[in-house]
Amino acid sequence: MEFRVLGPLQVVDGDREITVPAGRLRVLLAALVCNANRVVSVSELVSYLWDEPGPGAHSTVRSYVRRLRACLREVDPTRVFVRLRNPGYVLDVADDEVDLLRFRSIVAAAHEIDDPARAAEALRSALSLWRGEPLADVRSDELSRSLVAALEEERTRAIEDRVDRELAAGRHGALVGELTAFVERYPLRERFWGQLMLALARGGRQAEALSAHQRLRAILSEELGIDPGAEVQRIHEAILRGEDRTAEAPAQLVGELSVPRQLVAECAGFVGRSAMVDELVHWLTNSRGRRLLVLSGQPGVGKTALAVRLAHHVAEHFADGQVFVDLRGFSGLATAEPADVLLRILRAFGVPAAGVPDGVDARGALLRSLVRGRRVLFVLDDAADAGQVRPLLPGTGECAVIVTARYALSGLVALDEARGVRVPALSTAESTVLLSRLLVGRGDGSDELRQLAHACGGVPLALRLAATSLATRRGVSVPELLNSLTEHGPELLTVPGDDRASVGAAFERSLAALSGPARHTLLLTSVLPGPEFTVQAIAALAECETGHAAQVVAEWEEANLVASPGPRRHRLLDLVRACVLRAGERELPGRVRAAAAKRITEHYVHTAVRAGKFVRRAPLHLGLPVPSDRVATVRFDDLREALAWYEAERANLVAVVRESERRGWHAYASALPIVLCTFYVLRKHWSDWEETHEVALRAARRSEDRRAESTVLHRLGALYNSSQEYDAALRANKAAIAIGEEMADPRLVATALTGLGTTYRALGRFTEAKRCYERSLRLHAETGNPYERLGPLVNTTRLYVQRGEFDRALACGREAVKVAKAYGSASHPAVAWRDLGEVYLAAGRRDDAVDALRKAVRLAGSAGDVVTQARSRQLLASAGSPALVDAVE
């Protein structure tokens, strides 16, 4: 798949061009592609889609996104290209799937090439990706003003850069004709004029070069009333003097510079490497060349600790600032982008946000200008590659840079005058000293410690993990740990070039010190939907008693393998989780992993069902498989506990829905979103509602579960009503009704009729809405479930208010309150009282309204219904003074 915006908008899959319907759908796609892998807010998208957006524009964007997803899903159903990311949407693609990103990548690489001929060739390659005017077939005034104009500027700058390289390569003769055309097309672009003057002068055509300067001066004077800038003036003066050079433009500093002091604290218990430290400190403080030091080595060998120690030793020699940046090259988090790093560094020097230019090149140039002539120390920790480091390097020999990386970054050594130093493991003697300091007070023999130091391979991370295992677990002796290390071997040093395997081996040796049940259960966590879990989840996963699961988790805590992000919640540390994922896949049979995944899915689904009974009293008729008696679930005493569990497990629940679809467990994939829907409504989790129910609809259809399909369609209809996507709501509710009628299920029909009536009411089609509500009430009466009458009663009340029929609204609202009090869950009486209070307000009965709304606020608060509580407070405020609202507390 390839998205193209450097010309007419295209989506290409191999040799086939994908048709994207004309109109706003193409505008939406163009906006997302131009901002690929960056979140575009809904407000931005609205500005691109409409010159004068209407009141429902924000919700209509979601409808266009859904259509775009459907269009792209036809090409690759396994991928979700357009993802919901607060506060908007993002096109999730690889860099090589977008011609604009490829263009920028090639341009950035060209700027790193010292040879001008090769750099020019790279820039020509980048410019060859352009097929004409960007987005020429996409009609949007705002898109043209902002994105298209910016793209044209990028292209023009790349042309200018390419011409500079061509001039530096001595190709001035071939450039004159091209530059003459450029100055005709861009008469106010001084850089092209300066390049034309240079090309003419270097070709022996000084008179024409001077004439070009006169023409530029006349154009600028006539059009803008100004003279040419300093750069063109310097070129003009150089030609007059017969010189063939241009001076660099003076750096423009931004305000008063701050002096950053960002060094982190030194590692406690640093041991060894004194000779290396002394030698490198001398080099960093006395070298007259470029002071760029690259410390490389295997993971856990102590690169960062050494870099920080060196930085503290030399800090006084760099009085103008010390900068520390974590580049996150191998942290498991997103790698730091050079542009973002430069922004942080510039802000640390006191550059205001408005003074930071866009783009890596401009920010790098500003940084080099700021530190020129200053003594600044930079520590760039955990670099991914040389390309990540180069844009961050200062251009002055007065500064020093220390880089740490898993790889040698030989490119920096070969091309950037870096000094490469491989950080070795500690000697056995140094390792023994470190262990002695870490295990002070245990009384272990020196021979045993030396054997352990040797088994750890002299890697500080392994030594610290071994010491932690001994210090936190009573009864484990050094010989026992040694036996474990001997059994698994010194993997840290036997996987050359594979740093990830080395990190995994270091952690696996620590994990080997766990008891058998604790280690096995830890491997089972490789099928957890997310890194966070509770003791009950572990009990379900391991099919054991909750007390035993608590003991296992406590052992993990003692071994420093997990953290506690909240009360009774635990989280695997990132590196531990990465190791466990690999080890679980490698060591556990597929049937064992599948069975564990089924148990944890049942845990979340059936616990959600149990919590749902506090949120919604009416049965859901889910048709779920009966869970195993040994699958632990969470018990709840009240609604608050149930809602708290939903909120804490929110991310895991969405992940379970996705994983159930992936594994083909359609009953779970369709049922769990239905259970969660009321929670999503209460807490306004619109994006979770949408994502889970789209999965549920696919699962219901794949399993031909018509009852689930109708229920999901009705709930999607409710979502569309909330977002004012009324066309989608009509389609969803009508489809739900059709399925219910096909199945002769009056409950399904009645429920969807209420949703359809709500859509008609929002559209002002009151007669049709009333017919829907009346038929819904009749069908619910036939089913014999009084609770189900609440939905059409509440909505009929609102309908009468909109029509100004207040007597009927009051009668209907009072009936809704009775039904809600008798049969509804805690949130439903709050809704009914709120609506009744609104009727009283509309009818001018202020005292009755205040009484009803106060009840609504109290009930909504106890139910955790933030939406109803907020609306009730608004209505109270409109009924009188703010004191009425405060009195409810």
N, C-alpha and C positions, 0 to 999 in steps of 0.2 A: 504494500500500500504506500502511495506517495501523494502528499498534498502539495499543490503548487499555487503560489500566489505571485511569483515573479513574472507576471504576464496575466493573461486571462485565468480565472479561477478554475482549477482542474483537480479532480481526484482520480488517480490512476492506480489500477491493480494489474500489474504485469503489462500486457499489451492492451488491456481493456480500460476505457475511460468510463468512470462511474457517473451517471447522470444525477446531478443534484438539482431539484426543481428551481426554476427561476423565482425571483422575488426575495422576500425577507429570509427565507431559508438559506439562500446563498450569502446574504449579508451576515447572518449569524455564523455560518461556517467560516467566512473570510475573517471575521473578527477573532474567532477562536484560533484559526491557523496563524494569523499574524502575531498572536500572543501565545503560541504553542508552549505548553508546560508552565504557563503562568495563569493564575486565577484571574478571570475577567469578571468583575462584579456585575450583578444584574442591572445596576444603574447604568454602567457603561454600555452594556448590551442594548438597553432601552434607547440610549442616545444614538446608537448606530442604526437601530431598526426603524425609529420614527423621528421625524423632524418635530412633530408636536404630539408627544405620547398622550394617550387617554388615561383615565383613572385605572383601568385594568391592565395596563401595559406590563407591569412586573409579573403578574400571573400568566399573561399570555406568552412571555418568554419561555416559561416551562413547557408550554405546549409545543413551541417551535423546537425546543431541545429534544423533546420526546420524538418528534418527527425526524429530526436529524439523526438521532440514535438509531431509529428504525431503518433509515436509509443506509447508514454505515453498517448496521448489523447484517444486512443482506450480503455484504462483501465478506465480512469475517464475523460470524456469530459468536466466536469464542472471546472476542475482545469488547471492552467498553471504552470507546474512544473519548466520549464526552462524560466527564465525571463531575458530580456535584461537590463543590468545595466552597465553604463559607468564605466570602459572601456572594459567590456566584458559581461559575462553571470553569472547567479547565479541559483543554484538549490534551490527552495523555498519549504522547507519541515519542518514538525514538528520534534522535537528531537527524538521522539519515532518511527519515520519512517525510521531512518537510524541506522543500527547496530553499526556503529562507534561512533555516537553521544550518543547512549545508553551506550556503553562501557565507554566512557569518563565520562558520568554523574555518572555512578555507581562508577567508580574509584574515582572521586572527592568526592562523598558522603562517600566513605570508609575512605578517609583521614580525615574526620570530626568525625569519630567514635573513642572514647577514648579506649573502650574495645578492646584489640588486637584480641581476638577470633572472635568477631563479625566483626571486620574490615577485618580479613582474610577471613571470610565467604563471605563478600561482594565482595572482590577482586576475590575470586574463581568464584562467580556468573558472574562478568564482564568477566573473562577469558573464561568462558564457551560459550560466544558468538562467539568465534573464531572457524572456521570450517576448518582451514588449512592455507596454505600459502596465504597471501592476494593477491587478483587479479591474482591468478595463471593462469587463462585462458585469461588474457588480455596481448597482446603483444605490448609493447612500452618500448624502452630502457630508455627514459627520465623518464617515469612513474616509472620504476623499480628503477632508480637511486635516485629519489627524494621522491615521495609519498610512494612507497612500502617500501623503506628502513626506512622511518620515521615511518610507521605503525609498522614495525617489532620492531623498537626501543621502541615505546609505549608499545607494548605487553611485551617486555623483562623487561622494567622498572616496569610494573605492577606485573610481576612474582617476581621480586626482592622485591617489596614492600610487596607482599603477604607473602614471606618467612620471611621477617623481623617481620611481625605480628605473624606468626606461631612461630617463635623463642621466641618472647615476651610472647606468650601464653604457653610456656613450651613444645612445641611439637617437640623438637629437634630430638628425636629419630626417628620419622617418616620421617624426612627430609634428612637424610644422603644419602640414595640411590638416591633420586631425585636430590640433589645437586651434587652428584658425576657425574650424567649424564649431568648436566648443565655445569660443568667445562670442561667436555670432548667436549661438543658442542661449548662452548664459552670460549676457553682457555685464552683469553686475558681480560676477564671481571673480574676485581679484586673483585667486590662486591660479586659475587657468591663464589669466593675462601674464602673471609672473612666469609661469612655465613656458608660455609662448615666447616671452622676451629672452629667457635663457636658451631655448632651442635655437632661436634666430642668432643670438650672439655667439653661441658655440659653433654655429655653422658659418661664421664669418660675416653675418648679415647684421652688423651692429646698427646701421642706420635704420633698418626695418624694425629692429628691436626698440630703438628709441622712439620711432614713429608709433609703435604699438602702445608705448607708455603714454604718448600724447593723446591717442584716441581714448584710452581708458580714462585719463584725467578729464577729458571733455565730457565723456558719458557720465561720469560720477558727478561732475559739477552741474551738468544740466538736469540730471534725474534726481540727485539727492543733495546737491549743494555742498559736497565734501570733496576732499582730496584723497588720492590713493593711500592705503594703509602703510604702516612702517615696513612690512616685509617687501612689498613691491618697490617702495622707495629705496630700500637697501640694494635690491637687485638693479634698479636704475642707476644708483650711484656707482655700484661695482662695474657696470658696463661703461659708464663715463670714464672711470679710472682704468679701464682695460683689464679689470680683474674678473676671474671666472669663479666666483664663490658667492655664497649667501650666508649671512650671519644668522644664528639662531635667534628666534624671538625671545625677548627677555621673559623670564618666568613672572607671573603675576600672583603674588601671594595674597591670600585671603585673610585679611585682618590680623589680629595678634595671635601668634601661635601658642598653643598649650604645650606642656611637657608631659607626655604620658609616662606613667610608672606602672606598667602592667605585669611585671614578672610575678609568676606564682611562687609560692613558698618552696624551698628546697625539700627534697624527699628525706623524711626522717630515716636515720639509720643508713645513710649512704656509706658504702664500703668500697675500698680499693680504688684502682685507676688513678692513683696520685700522680704518677709520672706522666700519664696521658693528659691529665688536667693541667699540670704545670706547663707542658709543652704547647698545648693548644691555647692556653691563656696568653702565653708569650707571643704566639703567632697572631692572635686576634688583636692584641694591643700594639704590636710593633711592625706588622707587615705593611709594606708600602704599596702593594698591589691591591687587587680587589679582594676584600675579606668576605668570602662566601664559603661557609663550611657546611658540608653535608655529612651528617652522622647517619649511617645506615647499619642495618643488622636485623636479626631475626626478632619476631615479636617477643616481648617480655624481657629482652636483654638489657633494658635500662637506658634506651636512647634518650627519652624525655628527661629522665633524672639527670643524665650527664649534661644535656643541653642546658637545663635550668641551673645546674651547679656552675657551669662555665659562665652563664649569663650573670649570675650574682658576683662571680669573681671579677668580671670585667666591667660591671655596671658603672663604676665611677669614672671610667674612661669615656663613657658615652652619656655625657651630662645633658644632652638635648632631648633625651627620651629613650625609654625601653618599651618595646611593643611585643606582646605575646599573642599569637593567634593559633587556635586549634583548627587545622584545615580538614579534620575529620576524614582523612583518606581511607582509613580502614576501621572506622569506629562502629560500623553498622548503621550509622545515620547517613543522611544525605551529605555527599561531599560538598564542602564549602566552595561556592562559586567565586572566582577571582574578583568579579565586579562587586559582590557583596562584601568580601574581605576588604577590598580597597575602600569601600564606603565606611566600614567600621574604623579603619585606620585613619582616614581623613577626618572623621568626626572626632577621633581621639586627639588629633592635633588641633582641634578647635575650629575646623572648617564648618561653617553653618550648613545645614541641609540644603538650603537654596544655592549654596556655592559649590556643591558637588555635581560635576557634570555627569551626563549619561554615558554609558559604555566603558568597557575595560580600558581601551586605549587612552581616552581622555582622562579617566581617573588615575591611571598609571602615570601619565605625563604630569598631572597636577602633583601627585605624591613626589615624583622626582624633583619637581621644582621646589616643593616645600622643604625637602631635606637637603637640598644642594648647599654645600658649605657647612652643614651641621653634622654633629657626631651622634648618630642614632643607632641603637642596637635593635635588630629584629630577630625574634625567635619564631620560626614557622614550624609548628609541630604537626607530625603525622601527615606528611604530604603524600598525595596519591601518585603524582608523576611530575616530570619537569615542566610540562605545560601548565600545571596549576601554579607553579612557583614563579615562573619567569615574569608574568605581569606585575608581581609584587616587589620585584627587586629595585632597590634604589640605584640611581645612576652615578653615584659618587663614591670615591674611595674612602671618604671620611666615615662612612657608615659601615656596619658589620652585620652579616646575616648568618644565623645558625638554623639549618634545616634538619629535621629528623624525618626519616622515611624507612619503610621496610626494604625498599629497593635502593640500589646504589645511585640511581639518578645519573647514570654515566653521561647523559646528554648535557647536564649542567657542568660536569667536569670537562667534557670535550669542547663545548662551545661557549661556556660562560665563565671560564677561569675559576671554577669552583675547586676547592680542595676536598677530596673525598676521603672519609675516614670510616673504616668498618669497625664497629664497636664489638669487641670480643666478649665472650662469656667470662665470668669471674673465675679466678684460679680456685683450686680446692681450698687453699688456705683462706682466701678472702671470703669464700662461700661459708666456711665454717665460722668465721668471725660474725658474719651476718646472722647465721642461725643462732649463735650464742646470744646475740643481742635480742633477737626476737623471742627466744625461749628462756629468757632470764628467770631464774627461780625454779626451773623444773628439775635441775640436777642431772640432766642427761650426760653421759660420758662423752669425752672429746672424740674418742674413736668412733662411737656411733654417729656423732654429728658429722665427722669427716666422711663416713660412708654415705650418709644421707646427702651431704653436699655433692659428693661425686655422682650419686644417682640422679640428682636434679640437674646435672649437666652445667652447673655454674650459672644458670639463668635466674636472675633475681625474682622474676615472677613466680617461677616454680618453687624457689626457696621460700618465698613468703607464703605461698599456698600450703606448702608442707608444714611450715611452722604454725600456720593458722589451724590446720587440721589437728596438730598435736596439742595446741594450746587450748582449743575450745572443746575437745572431746576427751573427757576423762576416761582413763583406762586404756587408751590407745598408746602403745609404746613405739619408740623409734624402730626397733626391729620389725614390729608388725607392719609399720608403714613402709619400711625398706622392702619387706617381702612383696608388698603390693606393687611398689615401683619396679622391683626386679621382674615380676611377672609380666608387667605391661611394657617394659623396655623404655629406654631413653628416646622416645619419639621426637622430642624437641630438636634433637641434633641429627636425626636420621631421615629427615624429609627435606633434602636440600632444595632451596628455591621455592618451597611451598609454605609460605608464611602462615596461611590459614590453617593448614594441617598442624603446624607447630603450635599455634595458639590452642587449637582443639586438643592436642595431646597434653599440653600443660594442664588444661582444665580436667581432662579425663583422668589424669593421675590423682588429682584432688578428689574427683568423684569416686575413684576406686576405694578411697578410705571410708566411704559410707557403708553402713550396714547393707546386707543384701536386699531386704525389702525397700529401704530408702532409695537405693540406686535403681532398682527395677521400676519403682513408681516414678522416679525422676525421668527415666526413659519413656515411660508412658505419657508424660506431659508433652511429648513431641506431637501428640494429636490434639492438644488443647486448642480451642479456637483463638485464644489470645494469651499474652504473657501473664495476665492477672488471674487469680483464682482464689477460692475459699477452701476451707477444710472439707466442707460438704462436697465440693466438686472433686476434690482428690479422693474422697471416699467412694464416690460413684465411679471415678476413673479406674481405681484399683480394685473395686468390688470388695470393699472391706468395711469394717465398722468405723464410725466417725471418730471414736477414741483412738483407734490405731492410726487413722489418717492424721490426726493431730500430732501424734508422736513422730510420724515421718516428717511432717512439715517443721516441727521443732528441731529435728536433726538437721534439716536443710538450713534453718536459720543459724544454728550453731556453727555450721561449716561456712557461713557467709556466702551462701549460694542464692539467697533470696532476700528481698527487701520488703518492707511493709508500707505500702503507699497509703493505707487507711486502716481504720479499726477492723480487725478480723479479715483483712484482705492481704494477699501476698503477691509478690511479683518476682519472676525469675530475672536475675541480672542479664543484661543483653548478651554478654559473651557466654554466659552459662547456657542461655537459651539456644544460641547458635550452635554450641557444642552438643547440646541435648538433641536438637533436631537432626543433626548428622548421625549421632550415635544411635538414636532411636530407629531411624531408617535402616541403618546398617545392622543392628543387632537384634531387633525384634522381628519375628515372622510377620508376614503381611496379615495373616488371620488374627494375630494377637492385636496388632494395631487397629484393624478394622473393628474388632469386638470392643476395644477400649473407646474408639471413636463413637460407636453406637451407644455405649453406656453414657458417655458424657453428653451426647445429644439428648438422650432420654432424660438425663438429669435436668438439663436446661428447659426442655420442652415441658416436662411434667411439673417442674417447680413453677414455671411461668403459668401453667394452668391453675396450680394451687393458689398462686398470688392473685390470679385473675378473678377468683371467686370473691375476693374482697373488693375488687374494683367494679365487677359486673356480676350481679346475682343471677341473671338469666342464663340458662344453659346454652352452650355454644354448639352442641351436636357436631363435634369434631371428627368422630370416628377414628380416633388415634389407637394404635396398637397398645395393648396393656403392657406397662413397664415391668421389668424384672423386679421381683421382691427385694433383690439385693442392691438395686439402684437407689442410692441415697438422694433424697430431696430435702429442701429447706421447708421448715414449718413456720407459719406466721400467726401472730396473735391478733393483729389488727391491720387496718388499711395502711397506716403509716409504714409499718414494717414491710408490707408488700410493695408499696411504691418505692421505698428506699432500695429494696432489692432490685427492682426493675431498673432504677437509675444507675445503681452501681454496676449492674451487669449489662448495661445497654449496648456497649460495643461488642461484648461477647455474644449477645443474643442475635445481633445482626450478622455476625460472623457464622453463627450456627445455621442461620437461614441460608447463607451462601454455601456453606459446606454441605448442607443437606441436599441442596440442588446439585452440587458437583458430584456427590456420591449416588445420586439417583434415589434418595430417600424422599419421594415426592409427598408422602403423607405428612412428614415433619415440615418440609419446605412450605407447604400450603397452610398447615394448621397453626404453626407458631406465629406468623404475622397476624392471623385472625385474633389470636389470644392477645397480642400486644397492642392491637389497634386502639382500644380505649385508653391505655396508658399514653400512647402517642398523642391522642386528642387532648388529654388532660394537661400534658406537659409541652404541647406545641412542638413536638419533634417531627416536623413536616418531612424532612429529608429521609429520616429512617422509615417513616410511614410509606413514602413513595417507593424507596428502594426495596423494602421487604415485600411489599404487596405486588410489585412487578414480578419479583421472583415467584411469589405465591401463585400468581395467575398462570405463569408458564408451567409450574409444577402441577397445578390442578388440571390443566389442559393435557399435559403429557400423560397423566395417570387417568384421564377421562373421569375425574371426580367432579360431576356436574354440580353437586350441592356446594362443594368448596368453591368452584368457579363462580357460581352465582353470589356467594357470600363475599368473595374477594372483589368482584365487580361492584357490588353495592358499596363496599368500603372505599374502593377507589373513587366511586362517584361522590362519596362524602368528601374525600380529599379534594377532588376537582371543584366541588361547591365552595370549599374553604378558600381555594386559590382563584375563585371566580372564572374557572375554565368551564363555562356552562355547556358548550358544545360537547366537550369530552364527558361531562357529567351526564348529559342526556343519553349519550351512546352507552355509557357504562350501566346506568340504571335500567335502561330499556332492555339491554342484553341480559341483565340479571333477572328481570321480570319474565323474559321469554323462556329462560331456563327453568324458572320456578313453575311456569305454566306447563311447560313440556313435561316436567316431573310430577305435575299435579300436587305441588307442595304449597299450600296457602301461606305458610309462614314465610317462605322465601319471597313469594310474590308480595306479601304485605310489607315486609321490611324494605324491599326495593322501591315499592310505591311511595313510601315515606320520603326516600331520597329523591325520587323523581318529582314529587310534589314540592320539595324544597327548591329544586332547580327551577321549576315553573314559577314559584313564588318570587325567586330572585329576579326572574326575567319579567315580572309584572303580569304573568299569565295566571291571574288569580282563580278564574273559573276552573281551569284545568288542574291547578294545585289543589283546590278544594275537593274536586272529584277524586283525586289520588288519595287524599287524607281520609275521605269518607269510606272509600273502598278498603283502604288499609285497616281502618277500625273494624269494619264488618268482618274481614278475613281473620283478624286477630281474635275477634269474639268467637269465631268458629273453632280456632285452635285451642281455646280454653286456657290461654295464658294471659292473665290480666296485666302482667308487667309490660308485655309487648305493646299495650295500648299507649304507653307513655310517649313514645316517639311521635306518633301522629297527633296526640293531644297537644303536646308542646308546640308542635309546628302549626297546628290549627289555631292555637292561641295567637301566635305571631301573625298569622294570616289575617285574622280579624282585626288586630291592631293596625296593620298596614291599610286595611280597608276602612278604618275608622268606626268599626262596629264594636264599641267598647263593652256593651252589655254582654254580647255573645263571647267576647274575649275573656271577660271576667268569669263567666260561668265555665268556660272551657279551661281557663287557667286554674280555677279552684279544683276542678276535677283532676287536672294533672298533678296538683300538689297531693291530693288524696292517694292517687295511684303511686306516686313516687315515695310517699311516706310508708305505704304498706308493702310495696314490693321492690322498690329501687334500691340500688347500692347508695353509699353515702353521698356520692356526687350528684345523683339525680334529684333528690329533694332540693339541693342548692340551685340547680338549673331551674326547677319548677318555681321556686320562690323568687328567683331573679326575674323570670319572665312575668310572674304575677305582679311583682313590684313595678315592672315597666308598664304593665297595663294600667295599674293604679296611677302612675305618673301621667300617662297619656290621657286618662280620664279626669285628671285634676284632683285626685284624692291623695293629697300629699302625705298625710299622716299614715294612711294605710300603706302607701308606697314605702315610707321609711321603715315601718315595722317589717314588711316583707323583705326588703333589701338587707336589713340588719341580719335577719335569719339566714339569708343567702350567703352573706359574707362569712358568718360563723360556720355554717355547714361546709362551704367550699374550702375554708381553711382546714377543717378537720379532715376533709377528703383529699387534700392535696391538689385540688382543682384550681390551679393558678389562673386559668383563663376566666372561669366564672367569677372567681373572687375579684379579679381586677375589674371586670365589667360591672359587677355589683357596686364596687367602690366608686366607679365613675358615675353611675346612676345616683348613688347617694349624694355625691358632690353636687350633681345637677339639681337635686331635690332641695338643697338648702346650703347651709354653711359647712365648711370643712370639719367643724366640730362633730357633725353627725358621723363622719367617717371615723374620727378618732374615738368616738364613744363605743364603737364596735369592739375595739381592742380589749 
